[in-house]
């Protein structure tokens, strides 16, 4: 911050959407200040997701969500090489398992074409078998969507933060907004003291309606939707190529099977509404159901161990579309209800918010981009452990080197907590979940994390 603790614009929330907005406004010539309640970015909803880059083929036609997703998709492809962001070109297949689902496939293709995803095509059982020979023979047919891809869910927002910092932005972590008032300037109360700002952008995810209440009675209610996942060990990755999607329902996109950028196979999520905004607990019954459903669809999974489980919370509202609005007279922009498509939509949301900011508070500029590539975590690209000079490996499950951990603990935006360190390196995220390497990793991190 500055000596006066005053910002042109404050962004509340350091999830993937807040990070993308931070990047876009900094590149537009502002000096945004991002306030994150956790000790590291992605401490809330964004830390647990399915890590897919979506075309928007099944999004509501004409929705803001569709527009932001497709703009975000295009921008990710445009900038990913400059920021060293991975892309596993997998494609996806929406698979019908019943006659009722089979009858809905033509509608899915029609909707995809209406959404300008023209390469989505219906395939029969034999074509599906050729694409995915190890899928259960109970599959009746599908819709092939070649443009759906797998990404690393954590490197992208880290790169957005680094690029925003390079353009003059400021990030305050462990900084929780607790209240505030507006008298022509915003006075936000935080656990680190008062922060004043000419404008505020509420990107607080699962806390979005609580933060919104600082400005006005929230016109929406966040009811976190929990999604549980099971992660199968690395031998499972040979069982499939494409992302296997279900025929969606009105409530949820359903259970997905896909490889991850880290070489595993993911099955999930569930969809369970809850009131708790902070805790995403897993439960054995739901996990058993996911394992059962996964093995029904991909029988080879029965011979592979589950190496990890996790759950995430999506900030669902009572509305299907994103809740993004500007109140020029209050100098406030709301970015809420992003739900499960935030990773894909983030860059498009940031562009939309920048447009709202420009229309309400003053046009943004366009600086020459400073590119801030992040280390690669993707299994398909070269990684430091492969160096022929024999680097010291600390985490043997995920083959993470000492240099990678030390790099994540230093620099302009080091890891703030253990979760942030895991997301920057993959350390302690393998089959032993840190049982063997935790002591070594924590010795390297001693005195370097936010207390």
C-alpha positions in Angstrom: 0.0 0.0 0.0 0.9 3.7 0.0 1.7 5.7 3.1 -1.9 6.9 3.2 -3.4 3.4 2.8 -5.5 4.8 -0.2 -6.1 2.9 -3.4 -7.7 3.8 -6.7 -9.5 0.5 -6.6 -9.7 -2.4 -4.1 -10.6 -5.9 -5.2 -12.0 -8.0 -2.4 -11.1 -11.7 -2.9 -8.1 -13.5 -4.3 -9.7 -16.4 -6.1 -9.1 -17.0 -9.8 -11.6 -14.3 -10.7 -10.1 -11.7 -8.3 -6.6 -12.5 -9.6 -7.7 -12.1 -13.2 -9.4 -8.7 -12.5 -6.3 -7.6 -10.6 -4.2 -8.4 -13.7 -6.5 -6.7 -16.1 -6.8 -3.4 -14.1 -3.1 -3.2 -13.5 -2.4 -3.7 -17.2 -5.0 -0.9 -17.8 -2.9 1.6 -15.9 -4.5 1.4 -12.5 -2.7 0.4 -9.3 -5.2 -2.1 -7.9 -5.0 -3.4 -4.4 -6.2 -7.0 -3.9 -7.3 -8.0 -0.4 -7.4 -11.7 0.3 -8.6 -13.0 3.7 -6.5 -16.2 3.5 -2.8 -16.4 3.8 -2.5 -17.2 0.1 -4.5 -16.7 -3.0 -7.0 -19.5 -3.9 -7.8 -20.1 -0.2 -11.5 -20.3 -0.9 -13.6 -21.7 -3.7 -10.9 -21.6 -6.4 -8.6 -24.1 -4.7 -10.8 -27.1 -5.5 -12.2 -27.5 -9.0 -12.1 -29.9 -11.9 -9.4 -27.9 -13.9 -11.1 -27.9 -17.3 -11.1 -25.2 -20.0 -14.6 -25.1 -21.3 -15.8 -24.0 -24.8 -19.2 -23.0 -23.4 -21.0 -25.5 -25.6 -23.6 -26.2 -23.0 -23.9 -22.8 -21.3 -27.2 -20.9 -21.4 -27.4 -19.2 -24.8 -27.1 -15.4 -24.6 -26.0 -15.5 -21.0 -23.2 -13.4 -19.5 -21.6 -16.6 -18.4 -21.3 -17.9 -22.0 -19.9 -14.6 -23.2 -17.3 -14.5 -20.4 -16.4 -18.1 -20.8 -15.8 -17.8 -24.5 -13.8 -14.6 -24.2 -11.8 -16.2 -21.3 -11.2 -19.3 -23.3 -9.8 -17.4 -26.3 -7.6 -15.2 -24.1 -6.2 -18.2 -22.2 -5.1 -19.7 -25.6 -3.6 -16.4 -26.6 -1.5 -15.8 -23.5 -0.7 -19.2 -22.2 2.7 -19.7 -23.9 3.9 -16.3 -22.7 2.9 -17.2 -19.1 4.0 -20.8 -19.4 0.5 -22.1 -18.7 -0.2 -25.7 -19.7 -2.9 -27.0 -22.0 -3.6 -30.7 -22.4 -5.5 -31.0 -25.6 -7.9 -33.8 -24.7 -11.3 -33.0 -26.2 -14.4 -34.2 -24.4 -17.3 -36.5 -25.0 -20.8 -36.1 -23.5 -21.7 -39.8 -23.0 -25.3 -41.1 -23.0 -25.8 -44.2 -20.7 -29.6 -44.6 -21.1 -32.0 -44.3 -24.0 -33.5 -41.2 -22.4 -30.0 -39.6 -22.4 -29.4 -40.8 -25.9 -32.6 -39.0 -27.1 -31.2 -35.7 -25.7 -27.9 -35.7 -27.6 -29.3 -34.0 -30.7 -30.4 -31.1 -28.4 -26.9 -30.9 -26.9 -25.4 -30.6 -30.4 -28.0 -28.0 -31.5 -27.2 -26.0 -28.3 -23.5 -26.2 -29.0 -23.9 -24.9 -32.5 -26.2 -22.1 -31.3 -23.3 -21.2 -28.9 -20.9 -21.1 -31.9 -19.2 -24.3 -30.9 -19.6 -25.7 -34.5 -17.2 -28.6 -34.2 -19.4 -30.4 -31.7 -20.8 -33.5 -33.4 -22.9 -36.5 -32.4 -21.1 -39.9 -32.5 -22.6 -43.4 -32.4 -21.6 -46.3 -30.1 -18.9 -47.5 -32.6 -17.3 -44.1 -33.0 -17.3 -43.7 -29.2 -15.6 -47.1 -28.9 -12.9 -46.0 -31.3 -12.3 -42.8 -29.4 -12.4 -44.4 -25.9 -12.0 -48.2 -26.2 -11.7 -48.8 -22.5 -15.0 -47.1 -21.7 -17.8 -49.4 -20.5 -19.7 -51.1 -23.3 -22.9 -49.8 -21.7 -22.2 -46.4 -23.3 -24.7 -45.9 -26.1 -23.3 -42.8 -27.9 -22.2 -39.3 -27.3 -21.4 -35.8 -28.4 -17.7 -35.1 -29.3 -16.5 -31.6 -28.4 -12.9 -31.3 -29.5 -12.2 -27.9 -28.0 -12.7 -28.9 -24.3 -9.3 -29.2 -22.6 -7.5 -29.9 -19.4 -5.5 -27.2 -17.6 -3.5 -26.7 -14.4 -6.0 -24.9 -12.0 -3.4 -23.2 -9.9 -0.7 -21.9 -12.2 -3.0 -19.6 -14.1 -4.1 -17.4 -11.2 -0.6 -17.3 -9.9 0.6 -16.0 -13.2 -2.2 -13.4 -13.2 -1.0 -12.2 -9.8 2.6 -12.0 -10.9 1.6 -10.0 -14.0 -0.5 -7.6 -12.0 2.3 -7.1 -9.5 4.7 -6.4 -12.4 2.4 -3.7 -13.6 2.2 -2.0 -10.2 -0.6 -3.8 -8.4 -0.5 -4.6 -4.6 -1.7 -7.7 -2.8 -2.5 -7.9 0.9 -2.9 -11.4 2.2 -4.3 -12.4 5.6 -6.5 -9.2 5.2 -10.1 -9.9 5.9 -12.7 -7.2 5.2 -15.0 -6.8 8.2 -17.0 -3.7 7.4 -17.0 -0.3 5.8 -18.8 2.8 4.8 -19.0 5.2 1.8 -18.8 9.0 2.0 -17.7 9.6 -1.6 -14.7 7.4 -0.8 -14.8 3.8 0.5 -13.5 3.2 4.0 -13.1 -0.5 4.4 -12.4 -2.0 7.8 -10.0 -4.9 7.9 -8.0 -6.9 10.4 -5.0 -5.0 9.2 -6.6 -1.5 9.7 -8.6 0.8 7.5 -8.1 0.8 3.7 -9.7 3.6 1.7 -10.4 3.4 -2.0 -12.0 5.4 -4.8 -13.8 2.2 -5.9 -14.4 -1.4 -4.7 -14.9 -4.6 -6.6 -16.5 -7.4 -4.7 -15.1 -10.7 -5.9 -15.4 -12.5 -2.6 -16.7 -15.8 -3.8 -18.4 -17.8 -1.1 -18.5 -14.6 1.1 -19.9 -12.5 -1.8 -23.3 -11.7 -0.2 -21.7 -10.9 3.1 -19.2 -8.4 1.5 -22.1 -7.1 -0.6 -24.0 -6.2 2.5 -21.3 -3.6 3.3 -22.6 -1.7 0.3 -26.3 -2.6 0.1 -28.8 -5.4 1.0 -27.4 -8.2 -1.1 -29.8 -8.9 -4.1 -28.7 -12.5 -4.0 -27.8 -15.2 -1.5 -24.7 -17.4 -1.7 -25.5 -21.0 -0.8 -22.2 -22.9 -1.2 -22.5 -26.0 -3.4 -20.0 -28.6 -2.3 -18.3 -30.8 -4.9 -16.4 -33.9 -3.7 -13.8 -35.6 -5.9 -11.7 -38.7 -5.9 -8.3 -38.8 -7.5 -7.0 -42.1 -8.9 -3.3 -42.9 -9.0 -1.2 -42.2 -12.0 -1.6 -45.7 -13.7 -5.3 -44.7 -14.4 -4.2 -42.0 -16.9 -3.6 -44.7 -19.6 -7.3 -45.7 -19.4 -8.7 -42.7 -21.3 -7.8 -39.7 -23.4 -10.9 -37.4 -23.6 -12.8 -35.8 -20.8 -15.9 -38.0 -20.2 -18.9 -35.7 -19.4 -22.4 -36.8 -18.4 -25.6 -35.5 -20.0 -26.2 -32.5 -17.7 -29.3 -31.9 -15.6 -31.0 -28.6 -14.7 -29.1 -28.6 -11.3 -25.6 -29.9 -12.2 -23.3 -30.8 -15.0 -22.9 -34.2 -13.2 -20.0 -36.5 -12.6 -17.0 -36.1 -14.8 -14.0 -38.5 -15.5 -10.9 -36.9 -16.8 -7.2 -37.0 -16.6 -5.4 -34.2 -14.7 -2.5 -32.0 -15.8 -0.6 -33.8 -13.0 -1.0 -37.3 -14.4 -3.9 -38.6 -12.3 -7.5 -39.3 -13.1 -10.3 -37.3 -11.4 -13.8 -38.4 -10.8 -16.4 -35.9 -9.6 -17.9 -33.6 -8.4 -20.9 -34.2 -6.3 -23.4 -31.3 -5.9 -24.5 -30.7 -2.3 -25.8 -27.4 -1.0 -24.7 -26.4 2.5 -24.7 -23.4 4.7 -21.1 -23.6 5.9 -19.0 -21.3 3.8 -15.6 -22.3 4.9 -15.4 -26.1 5.4 -15.7 -28.5 2.5 -15.6 -31.9 4.3 -15.5 -35.2 2.4 -17.7 -38.0 3.5 -17.2 -41.7 2.9 -20.6 -42.5 1.5 -20.3 -39.9 -1.3 -16.7 -40.9 -2.0 -17.8 -44.6 -2.3 -20.5 -43.6 -4.7 -18.0 -41.7 -6.9 -15.7 -44.6 -7.0 -18.6 -46.9 -7.9 -19.8 -44.6 -10.6 -16.3 -44.1 -11.9 -15.7 -47.8 -12.2 -19.0 -48.4 -13.8 -18.1 -45.9 -16.6 -14.4 -46.9 -16.8 -14.1 -50.4 -15.5 -10.3 -50.3 -15.5 -10.4 -48.0 -12.5 -11.3 -51.0 -10.3 -7.6 -52.0 -10.6 -6.2 -48.6 -9.6 -5.9 -47.2 -6.1 -7.5 -43.9 -5.0 -4.5 -41.7 -4.1 -6.4 -38.6 -2.8 -9.8 -37.1 -2.1 -10.9 -33.5 -1.8 -13.9 -31.2 -1.9 -14.5 -27.7 -3.1 -17.3 -25.1 -2.5 -18.8 -23.3 -5.5 -20.5 -19.9 -4.7 -23.9 -20.7 -6.1 -26.8 -18.2 -5.9 -30.5 -18.5 -6.6 -29.8 -17.3 -10.2 -28.3 -19.4 -13.0 -26.3 -16.6 -14.5 -23.3 -14.6 -13.2 -24.3 -11.7 -10.9 -22.0 -8.9 -12.2 -23.3 -5.3 -11.9 -21.9 -1.8 -11.4 -23.3 0.9 -9.1 -21.5 4.1 -10.4 -23.1 6.3 -7.7 -21.7 4.0 -5.0 -18.4 3.3 -6.9 -18.9 -0.4 -6.4 -18.8 -3.3 -8.8 -20.3 -6.7 -7.8 -18.8 -9.9 -9.3 -20.7 -12.9 -7.7 -22.4 -16.2 -8.4 -19.6 -17.5 -10.7 -20.0 -21.1 -9.6 -18.1 -23.8 -11.5 -17.0 -22.0 -14.6 -14.8 -19.4 -13.0 -11.5 -20.9 -14.1 -12.5 -20.7 -17.8 -14.5 -17.4 -17.4 -12.0 -15.5 -15.3 -10.2 -13.7 -18.0 -13.5 -12.9 -19.8 -15.0 -11.7 -16.5 -12.0 -9.5 -16.0 -12.5 -7.9 -19.4 -16.2 -7.4 -18.7 -15.4 -5.8 -15.3 -12.8 -3.5 -16.9 -15.5 -2.4 -19.3 -17.8 -1.6 -16.5 -15.0 0.2 -14.6 -14.2 2.3 -17.7 -17.8 3.2 -18.3 -18.5 4.1 -14.7 -15.2 5.6 -13.4 -12.9 6.4 -16.2 -11.4 4.7 -19.3 -8.5 2.4 -18.8 -5.2 2.5 -20.8 -3.4 -0.4 -22.3 0.2 -0.9 -21.2 2.8 -3.0 -23.1 2.4 -6.3 -21.3 5.2 -7.5 -19.0 5.1 -11.3 -19.2 5.7 -13.2 -16.0 5.9 -17.0 -16.8 5.4 -19.3 -13.9 7.1 -22.7 -13.3 5.6 -25.7 -15.1 3.7 -28.3 -13.0 2.2 -30.2 -15.9 3.2 -33.8 -16.4 3.2 -33.5 -20.2 5.9 -30.8 -20.2 9.5 -31.0 -19.0 10.0 -30.8 -15.3 13.1 -30.0 -13.2 13.5 -33.6 -11.8 14.4 -34.6 -15.4 17.5 -32.5 -15.3 20.4 -34.9 -16.1 22.5 -33.2 -13.4 20.4 -35.0 -10.8 18.6 -32.4 -8.7 17.7 -33.2 -5.2 14.2 -34.6 -5.0 12.2 -33.9 -1.9 8.7 -35.2 -2.7 9.2 -38.5 -4.4 5.5 -39.2 -5.1 5.2 -36.1 -7.3 8.9 -35.7 -8.1 9.3 -32.2 -6.7 12.8 -30.9 -6.3 14.3 -28.9 -3.5 14.9 -26.0 -5.9 11.2 -25.9 -6.8 10.2 -25.7 -3.2 12.8 -23.0 -2.4 11.7 -21.0 -5.5 8.1 -21.1 -4.3 9.1 -19.8 -0.9 11.0 -16.8 -2.2 10.6 -14.1 -4.8 8.1 -11.4 -5.4 5.0 -13.4 -4.3 6.1 -16.4 -2.2 3.7 -19.1 -0.9 1.9 -17.8 2.2 0.8 -21.1 3.7 1.2 -24.8 3.3 -1.7 -25.0 0.9 -0.2 -22.3 -1.3 3.1 -24.1 -1.2 1.4 -27.3 -2.4 -0.4 -25.5 -5.2 2.9 -24.0 -6.4 4.9 -27.2 -6.4 2.7 -30.3 -6.1 4.7 -31.3 -3.0 2.8 -33.5 -0.5 0.0 -34.0 -3.0 0.9 -37.5 -4.1 0.0 -41.0 -3.0 1.5 -40.7 0.5 0.0 -37.2 1.0 3.2 -35.9 2.6 3.8 -38.8 5.0 7.4 -39.2 3.8 8.4 -35.7 2.7 6.4 -33.4 5.1 9.2 -33.0 7.6 11.7 -32.1 4.9 9.3 -29.6 3.2 8.4 -27.9 6.5 12.1 -27.6 7.4 12.7 -25.8 4.1 9.6 -23.6 4.8 10.6 -22.7 8.4 10.1 -19.0 9.1 9.0 -18.3 5.5 5.2 -18.7 5.6 2.8 -16.1 6.9 2.4 -16.8 10.7 
